[in-house]
Amino acid sequence: MDNTFTPTKKSPGIEAFITTLAGESRHTAAAERRCVAPPIGCGKPVTEFRDERSRQEYRISGLCQACQDLLFGE
């Protein structure tokens, strides 16, 4: 089973905080297979990840590969 687009479980308080910052739920972005909306991410479709670590980061943060590269560096 490919769980790339299944967000990791977080406490309700943390999930609400992330949703408030992003203006939308990570679950909404994941269901639509895209990056979380600005100002956190870019809102663009997710097409591929460099490696398993990047796929896992998407499940945690909702950030696509390009946004991860901007945040963490390549």
PyMOL commands that set and color helices and strands:
alter all, ss='L'
color gray80, all
select helices_A, chain A and resi 12-22+26-31+52-61+65-72
alter helices_A, ss='H'
color red, helices_A
deselect
rebuild
show_as cartoon
